[in-house]
Amino acid sequence: MSYVTIPDHAAKARSKFSREVSKRLKKHPRTEQLECDLFDAFVVRDFMSASECMQMMRMIDKTAQPSTLYETDPDREFRTSYSGNVDPHDPFIKMIDGRICKLLGIKPARGETIQGQRYDVGQQFKPHQDYFHVTEPYWQQEKPRGGQRTWTAMIYLNEPVEGGETGFTTAGFMVPPYTGMLLTWNNLKADGTVNPDTMHSGNPVIAGTKYIVTKWFREGIWK
């Protein structure tokens, strides 16, 4: 398959921004860098307490609707979870949001609204990347809304009985869900262009239910 190459004049700025975030995370006393040669990824255990996770799960249940995709996919099983943007003005959400931004050292204005997701038995999100594909029609809408996505931050709110790992399919490793643990990774290469090797999946839940929250950061101010 051939791809259209589009000049990326903002890549240099994204590269500098991403390096600064990685440098900060490597120095943070609570972060653990994952062994991966293809992109930078880190985890922070007990980022949220058990009681905070329970509160967030209740909020997700109130907003959850069938998950959607930016682009139409004929595979109805591609993303089968439930999702919902939690209220960004809620004091509890603002506290958690601020904690994520502080950890990564990214201005809150660059962050999208936290999205909660619930996976019941059999539900999944097949391999995908979090960055925007600029050749797709939706890019014309997303470009002025803050531009390209840079870092992803995900927090596991509980542990399903079985399954539900985050599988990095190209890099060849999986991250199992642990209650309160944050997982974050850089969606860009060192030169600031998008990194296809960040391909990942929300593996099917085999038993139990999985809850997570995800926050994506943009290269510019998110609108």
C-alpha positions as CSV (number, residue, x, y, z in Angstrom):
1,M,0.0,0.0,0.0
2,S,1.3,3.5,-0.9
3,Y,0.7,6.5,1.3
4,V,0.5,10.2,0.4
5,T,3.3,12.2,1.9
6,I,2.3,15.6,3.2
7,P,5.0,18.1,4.3
8,D,4.9,18.5,8.1
9,H,6.2,21.9,9.0
10,A,5.2,21.6,12.6
11,A,7.2,18.4,13.2
12,K,10.2,20.2,14.7
13,A,8.2,21.9,17.3
14,R,6.4,18.6,18.2
15,S,9.8,16.9,18.5
16,K,11.1,19.5,21.0
17,F,7.9,19.3,23.0
18,S,7.9,15.5,23.1
19,R,11.5,15.4,24.2
20,E,10.8,17.7,27.1
21,V,7.9,15.5,28.3
22,S,10.1,12.3,28.0
23,K,12.9,14.0,29.9
24,R,10.6,15.0,32.7
25,L,9.1,11.6,33.0
26,K,12.5,9.9,33.1
27,K,13.5,12.0,36.0
28,H,10.2,11.6,38.0
29,P,10.7,9.5,41.1
30,R,7.5,7.5,40.6
31,T,7.6,6.6,36.9
32,E,8.9,3.4,35.5
33,Q,10.0,3.4,31.8
34,L,8.9,0.4,29.8
35,E,11.5,-1.5,27.8
36,C,10.6,-0.4,24.3
37,D,13.0,0.7,21.5
38,L,10.2,2.0,19.2
39,F,8.7,4.8,21.4
40,D,8.9,6.1,24.9
41,A,6.3,4.6,27.3
42,F,6.0,4.9,31.1
43,V,3.8,3.6,34.0
44,V,3.0,5.1,37.4
45,R,1.6,2.7,39.9
46,D,-1.1,3.9,42.3
47,F,-1.6,7.1,40.4
48,M,-5.2,7.0,41.6
49,S,-6.5,5.6,44.9
50,A,-9.0,2.7,45.0
51,S,-11.7,5.1,46.2
52,E,-10.9,7.6,43.4
53,C,-11.2,4.8,40.9
54,M,-14.6,3.7,42.3
55,Q,-15.8,7.3,42.0
56,M,-14.6,7.6,38.4
57,M,-16.2,4.3,37.5
58,R,-19.6,5.5,38.8
59,M,-19.2,8.7,36.7
60,I,-18.4,6.6,33.6
61,D,-21.5,4.5,34.0
62,K,-23.6,7.7,33.9
63,T,-22.1,8.9,30.6
64,A,-21.3,5.6,28.8
65,Q,-22.6,5.2,25.2
66,P,-21.5,2.9,22.4
67,S,-18.0,4.0,21.4
68,T,-17.5,5.7,18.0
69,L,-14.6,6.1,15.5
70,Y,-13.2,9.1,13.7
71,E,-13.4,7.2,10.4
72,T,-16.0,4.7,9.2
73,D,-14.9,1.1,9.5
74,P,-16.9,-1.7,7.9
75,D,-15.8,-4.0,10.8
76,R,-18.5,-3.7,13.4
77,E,-16.3,-5.5,15.9
78,F,-13.4,-3.0,15.6
79,R,-14.4,-1.0,18.7
80,T,-17.2,-2.4,20.8
81,S,-16.7,-0.7,24.2
82,Y,-18.7,2.0,25.8
83,S,-17.3,5.6,26.1
84,G,-18.2,8.9,27.5
85,N,-16.6,12.3,28.1
86,V,-16.8,13.1,31.8
87,D,-17.8,16.6,32.9
88,P,-14.5,18.7,32.7
89,H,-16.0,21.3,35.2
90,D,-16.6,18.7,37.9
91,P,-14.2,19.4,40.8
92,F,-13.2,15.7,41.0
93,I,-12.5,15.5,37.3
94,K,-10.5,18.8,37.4
95,M,-8.4,17.4,40.2
96,I,-7.6,14.2,38.3
97,D,-7.0,16.1,35.1
98,G,-4.6,18.5,36.8
99,R,-2.7,15.6,38.3
100,I,-2.2,14.1,34.8
101,C,-1.1,17.4,33.4
102,K,1.3,18.0,36.2
103,L,2.9,14.6,35.9
104,L,3.6,15.1,32.2
105,G,4.4,18.8,32.5
106,I,1.9,19.7,29.8
107,K,-0.3,22.8,30.0
108,P,-4.0,21.8,30.6
109,A,-5.0,23.8,27.5
110,R,-3.4,21.2,25.3
111,G,-5.4,18.4,26.8
112,E,-8.6,17.0,25.5
113,T,-11.5,16.2,27.9
114,I,-10.9,13.0,29.8
115,Q,-12.8,10.1,28.2
116,G,-14.1,7.2,30.3
117,Q,-14.4,3.8,28.7
118,R,-16.0,0.5,29.9
119,Y,-15.4,-2.9,28.4
120,D,-17.8,-5.7,29.2
121,V,-17.1,-9.4,28.4
122,G,-16.1,-9.8,24.8
123,Q,-15.7,-6.1,24.1
124,Q,-12.5,-4.8,22.6
125,F,-10.7,-2.1,20.5
126,K,-8.8,-3.6,17.7
127,P,-5.2,-2.4,16.8
128,H,-5.1,1.3,16.1
129,Q,-3.0,4.4,16.6
130,D,-4.1,7.4,18.6
131,Y,-2.7,10.1,16.3
132,F,-4.7,11.6,13.5
133,H,-4.2,10.3,9.9
134,V,-3.9,13.6,8.0
135,T,-5.0,12.1,4.8
136,E,-8.5,11.3,6.2
137,P,-11.4,13.8,5.9
138,Y,-11.7,14.3,9.6
139,W,-8.3,16.0,9.8
140,Q,-9.7,19.1,8.3
141,Q,-11.9,19.4,11.4
142,E,-9.3,18.4,13.9
143,K,-6.4,20.5,12.5
144,P,-7.8,23.8,13.7
145,R,-8.9,22.2,17.0
146,G,-5.3,21.8,18.3
147,G,-3.7,19.9,15.6
148,Q,-2.0,16.5,16.0
149,R,-2.2,14.4,19.1
150,T,1.1,13.9,20.9
151,W,1.0,12.0,24.2
152,T,-1.6,9.6,25.4
153,A,-2.3,9.1,29.1
154,M,-4.5,6.1,30.2
155,I,-5.5,5.1,33.7
156,Y,-6.8,1.6,34.6
157,L,-9.6,1.9,37.2
158,N,-10.0,-1.7,38.0
159,E,-8.8,-5.2,37.1
160,P,-11.1,-7.5,35.1
161,V,-11.0,-11.1,36.0
162,E,-9.3,-12.0,32.8
163,G,-8.2,-10.2,29.6
164,G,-8.4,-6.5,28.9
165,E,-4.7,-5.9,28.4
166,T,-3.3,-3.0,26.3
167,G,-1.4,-4.8,23.6
168,F,1.2,-2.9,21.6
169,T,1.1,-5.1,18.6
170,T,4.1,-3.8,16.6
171,A,6.3,-3.4,19.7
172,G,5.4,-6.9,20.9
173,F,4.4,-6.3,24.5
174,M,1.3,-6.1,26.6
175,V,0.4,-4.0,29.6
176,P,-2.0,-5.7,32.0
177,P,-4.6,-3.5,33.9
178,Y,-3.7,-2.8,37.5
179,T,-6.1,-0.7,39.6
180,G,-5.0,3.0,39.7
181,M,-2.0,2.6,37.4
182,L,-1.3,5.2,34.7
183,L,0.2,4.3,31.4
184,T,1.5,7.0,29.1
185,W,3.3,7.0,25.8
186,N,4.5,9.3,23.0
187,N,2.7,8.9,19.7
188,L,5.5,10.6,17.8
189,K,8.9,9.7,16.5
190,A,12.0,11.6,17.6
191,D,11.7,13.9,14.6
192,G,8.2,14.9,15.6
193,T,6.3,12.9,12.9
194,V,3.7,10.3,13.8
195,N,4.9,6.9,14.8
196,P,3.1,3.9,13.3
197,D,4.8,1.6,15.8
198,T,2.5,2.9,18.5
199,M,-0.1,0.6,17.1
200,H,-2.1,-0.8,20.1
201,S,-5.2,-2.6,21.0
202,G,-7.7,-2.9,23.9
203,N,-7.7,-6.7,24.1
204,P,-11.1,-8.4,24.6
205,V,-12.3,-8.8,28.2
206,I,-12.7,-12.5,28.8
207,A,-14.2,-12.3,32.3
208,G,-15.4,-9.4,34.4
209,T,-15.5,-5.7,33.3
210,K,-12.7,-3.2,32.6
211,Y,-12.8,0.5,33.2
212,I,-10.3,3.0,32.0
213,V,-9.9,6.7,31.4
214,T,-7.9,8.2,28.6
215,K,-6.6,11.7,28.0
216,W,-5.0,12.8,24.8
217,F,-2.8,15.8,24.4
218,R,-2.5,18.0,21.3
219,E,0.5,19.9,19.8
220,G,-1.4,23.2,20.2
221,I,-4.4,24.5,22.2
222,W,-7.3,22.1,22.1
223,K,-10.6,23.7,21.2
